Amino acid sequence: MDSKVVQRQSMVIKKDIFEKCFRFTTAYELQKIGMYPYFRIIESAQGPEVIMNGRKMIMIGSNNYLGLTNHPKVKEAAINAIKKYGTGCAGSRFLNGTLDIHVELEDKLARFMRKEAALVFSTGFQVNLGVIASLVGKDDVVIIDKMDHASIVDGCRLSFGEVKRYKHNDIEDLERVLSECEDRTKLVVVDGVFSMEGDIVKLREVYEMCKKYGARLMVDDAHGIGVLGETGRGTAEHFGLEKEVDLIMGTYSKSLASIGGFIAGDKDVINYIKHFGRSFIFSASPPPASVAAVSAAVDIIESEPERREQLWKNTNKMLKGFRELGFNIGVAETPIIPVIVGDDELAFKFVMMLQEEGIFANVAVSPAVPPGKALIRTSYMATHTDEHLDRVLDAFFKVGKALGVI
């Protein structure tokens, strides 16, 4: 055989697409030294306390803000839906997977968000993929905050439009970007509450810029619905801008106690997304139990405002407590409170030492956060007691002192 042919064959064999997988050993290394903080196995419901390895832990790593995943009415609704409809729909909403309860939930969510129409998706991630990719075409521009959620970023990647970013919550930089594409059709997409920083978008200023430059505005309110606003309707209600925001996206895996998501807005826009959103059309329909659970959760948000009041009481206690202990919590102003420690390795040590103290918290390192800004992400529920929260602060103080963070 010709030597050049043999050489080419050898080169082909060496170019293995799995090579990157074999080189990735970080997770194994962290597991070996007992510092791997991901995929921890929980053996109980997501309440203020959970069971892990047979041990009771205080949970401050959950987005179950109102504590509804264990609410009797939510569980009862899910069980009854399974009894009537079974466990799944065996197809997409577009074809055989639309049940009467899907439509009823869409009507309820549209009313709750004070919009003309709503559309439910199987996951929150799919909402952003489907909405952005269907609305933003090759001649359009989509403008996002640099700290927007990964699902927004991926929705932009799937679109055929140009993607532009502006500095986090920086209105001057947003205006700079908008002015560069003043004559083009454009969509601005922002988080209502930023999921790592715990701060709230400057929505009024963002809206004014969108109005000035003729851009449409979409708010991802995954962490705002059930938390912000006089009646828990989220960031737009918090700022009194429900009519002005064009599209509001929400997820069920936070305050709404299930899994899935929705988009709410003008009926013609929702109808367009319904017929062009690929992640909606080509995904299986949300299962009956999930739909029923969300519907019950919406009812509870409206009928039990004391849950949101307690959530904010707990939030304010922890914001004050961390600051008084000397921790850096950045610009946090919501139930998401990051404790910034800086170094990635230090963050891993911190969260595993918290675990030894009986506290379940999350860790975020680069690229989830900027380099040198590694943090312990904590989040709080209406169902946490003062005793839970005091124990959390005590554990943070003990670990923080031991590691030289404070």
Protein Blocks (a to p, Z undefined) as FASTA:
>chain_A
ZZklmmmmmmmmmmcfklmmmmmmmlmmmmmnopacghiacfbdcdfbdceehiacddfk
bcklnopmmgmklmmmmmmmmmmnojbeoiafklmmccfklmmmmmmmmmmnopabdcdd
fbfklmmmmmmmmmmcfkbccdddfkbcfklmmmmmmpmbdcddddehilklmmmmmmmm
mmbccdddddfbdcklopacdfklmmmmmmmnopacdddfklmgokgojkonajklmnop
mmmpmbdcddfklmnopacddddddfklmmmmmmmmmklmmpccddfklmmmmmmmmmmm
mmmmmlmmmmmmmmmmmmmmmmmnopaehjafbfbdcddehiaklmmmmmmmmmmnopac
dddddfkbcehiaccdddddfkbcfklmmmmmmmmmmmmmmnomZZ
